[in-house]
Amino acid sequence: MELDQSTALITGGASGLGAATARHLHGLGASVVVFDRDAAKGEQIVSELGETARTKAVFVAGDVLSTDDTERAIAAATELGGLRVVVACAGGARGVQRTLGRDDQPHDLDLFADTIQLNLVGSFNTARLAAAAMAAQEPRDDGERGVIVFVASIAGYEGQIGQVAYGSAKAGIIGMTLIAARDLASRGIRVNAIAPGTIRTEAWDLAPAEMLESFESKVPFPRRLGDPSEFAALVEHLVTNRYLNGHVVRLDGAIRFDPR
Ligand SMILES: NC(=O)c1ccc[n+]([C@@H]2O[C@H](COP(=O)([O-])OP(=O)(O)OC[C@H]3O[C@@H](n4cnc5c(N)ncnc54)[C@H](O)[C@@H]3O)[C@@H](O)[C@H]2O)c1
């Protein structure tokens, strides 16, 4: 899929990996729709990107768990010339709890269900509605109508103690990627996912310095946290390489999470 003159919808595009992706794809000539529940940061990103003769940047405020909100974001992309790329970044951990706490208290069920809702159900809601809009468009070269990129996590492969909710949600995204790619193959829509390790975004702003240093020290090479621009560069590759489909790529400097 060519990015130049395409429109990309980025959920969670107001911050971190999503904002870096919006900047990168816009820089490559794509118009972007930033869809996020944080209106202040979303408006800021699109005003920073601005409008050129060839590209636009539009912000839509809303929640990926709302079908109405997501359809508004998709309609905004359709108005910009058709939805060709979706990057589903909205998500994150809601808290850390063990299946059974040190005090023998069972894991809070609402925390588990909310984490699955935000990460797995939210990503699926985005994908199913975006696929309907993409399928209605004319195919481009190779019969391609669109590309969806999910965001998992290496916690979906080797979640640490306390990550049972987040790790399960991200494992669901890893599992969904190949199935969605198969489901959407007949419409010319590819589906890939990125499983990041530890990437330095705003999500880590409140983490203690010692925790970040400990993550850094465990990354074999390069011995540092990832940069959001490295994530955005991988999105570009997953979108533009037409033979990549149904694939989950780890982006982690070869780290493998320890149990704790
Ligand atoms: N940063 C990392 O180290 C890392 C590692 C692995 C996976 N991830 C995943 O990457 C994605 C982005 O993470 P990030 O580090 O950029 O986080 P971030 O907190 O900087 O950005 C997440 C954005 O998603 C938005 N959002 C959250 N819930 C939403 C909802 N229901 N509807 C609409 N928007 C919503 C937030 O407002 C925020 O702007 C998440 O899915 C996260 O789980 C991040």
The ligand as an SDF file (V2000), in Angstrom:
LIG
                    3D

 44 48  0  0  0  0  0  0  0  0999 V2000
    5.1940    2.0170   25.2790 N   0  0  0  0  0  0  0  0  0  0  0  0
    5.4750    0.7360   25.4370 C   0  0  0  0  0  0  0  0  0  0  0  0
    6.5070    0.3700   26.0030 O   0  0  0  0  0  0  0  0  0  0  0  0
    4.5210   -0.3090   24.9290 C   0  0  0  0  0  0  0  0  0  0  0  0
    4.9520   -1.6500   24.9310 C   0  0  0  0  0  0  0  0  0  0  0  0
    4.1080   -2.6350   24.4510 C   0  0  0  0  0  0  0  0  0  0  0  0
    2.8520   -2.3040   23.9700 C   0  0  0  0  0  0  0  0  0  0  0  0
    2.4410   -1.0030   23.9940 N   0  0  0  0  0  0  0  0  0  0  0  0
    1.0920   -0.7090   23.4940 C   0  0  0  0  0  0  0  0  0  0  0  0
    1.1680    0.3500   22.5550 O   0  0  0  0  0  0  0  0  0  0  0  0
   -0.0620    1.0870   22.5870 C   0  0  0  0  0  0  0  0  0  0  0  0
    0.2630    2.5670   22.7710 C   0  0  0  0  0  0  0  0  0  0  0  0
    0.9950    2.7270   23.9710 O   0  0  0  0  0  0  0  0  0  0  0  0
    1.7470    4.0790   24.3380 P   0  0  0  0  0  0  0  0  0  0  0  0
    2.9560    3.7130   25.0890 O   0  0  0  0  0  0  0  0  0  0  0  0
    1.8510    4.9240   23.1350 O   0  0  0  0  0  0  0  0  0  0  0  0
    0.6950    4.7000   25.3940 O   0  0  0  0  0  0  0  0  0  0  0  0
    0.1620    6.1810   25.6040 P   0  0  0  0  0  0  0  0  0  0  0  0
   -0.5280    6.1260   26.9280 O   0  0  0  0  0  0  0  0  0  0  0  0
    1.2590    7.1760   25.3870 O   0  0  0  0  0  0  0  0  0  0  0  0
   -0.9230    6.3710   24.4480 O   0  0  0  0  0  0  0  0  0  0  0  0
   -2.1310    5.6680   24.4410 C   0  0  0  0  0  0  0  0  0  0  0  0
   -3.1910    6.5690   23.8290 C   0  0  0  0  0  0  0  0  0  0  0  0
   -4.4050    5.8140   23.7010 O   0  0  0  0  0  0  0  0  0  0  0  0
   -5.4890    6.6240   24.0940 C   0  0  0  0  0  0  0  0  0  0  0  0
   -6.5980    5.7890   24.5280 N   0  0  0  0  0  0  0  0  0  0  0  0
   -6.6180    4.9620   25.6050 C   0  0  0  0  0  0  0  0  0  0  0  0
   -7.8130    4.3670   25.6940 N   0  0  0  0  0  0  0  0  0  0  0  0
   -8.5610    4.8200   24.6560 C   0  0  0  0  0  0  0  0  0  0  0  0
   -9.8870    4.5780   24.2290 C   0  0  0  0  0  0  0  0  0  0  0  0
  -10.6880    3.7250   24.8850 N   0  0  0  0  0  0  0  0  0  0  0  0
  -10.3320    5.1860   23.1150 N   0  0  0  0  0  0  0  0  0  0  0  0
   -9.5320    6.0630   22.4530 C   0  0  0  0  0  0  0  0  0  0  0  0
   -8.2700    6.3490   22.8080 N   0  0  0  0  0  0  0  0  0  0  0  0
   -7.7880    5.7370   23.9080 C   0  0  0  0  0  0  0  0  0  0  0  0
   -4.9270    7.4910   25.2160 C   0  0  0  0  0  0  0  0  0  0  0  0
   -5.7070    8.6640   25.4280 O   0  0  0  0  0  0  0  0  0  0  0  0
   -3.5280    7.7900   24.7150 C   0  0  0  0  0  0  0  0  0  0  0  0
   -3.5060    8.9750   23.9300 O   0  0  0  0  0  0  0  0  0  0  0  0
   -0.9000    0.4690   23.7030 C   0  0  0  0  0  0  0  0  0  0  0  0
   -1.7830   -0.4650   23.1380 O   0  0  0  0  0  0  0  0  0  0  0  0
    0.1370   -0.2360   24.5640 C   0  0  0  0  0  0  0  0  0  0  0  0
   -0.4200   -1.3120   25.2820 O   0  0  0  0  0  0  0  0  0  0  0  0
    3.2440    0.0030   24.4560 C   0  0  0  0  0  0  0  0  0  0  0  0
  1  2  1  0
  2  3  2  0
  2  4  1  0
  4  5  1  0
  4 44  2  0
  5  6  2  0
  6  7  1  0
  7  8  2  0
  8  9  1  0
  8 44  1  0
  9 10  1  0
  9 42  1  0
 10 11  1  0
 11 12  1  0
 11 40  1  0
 12 13  1  0
 13 14  1  0
 14 15  2  0
 14 16  1  0
 14 17  1  0
 17 18  1  0
 18 19  2  0
 18 20  1  0
 18 21  1  0
 21 22  1  0
 22 23  1  0
 23 24  1  0
 23 38  1  0
 24 25  1  0
 25 26  1  0
 25 36  1  0
 26 27  1  0
 26 35  1  0
 27 28  2  0
 28 29  1  0
 29 30  1  0
 29 35  2  0
 30 31  1  0
 30 32  2  0
 32 33  1  0
 33 34  2  0
 34 35  1  0
 36 37  1  0
 36 38  1  0
 38 39  1  0
 40 41  1  0
 40 42  1  0
 42 43  1  0
M  CHG  2   8   1  16  -1
M  END
$$$$
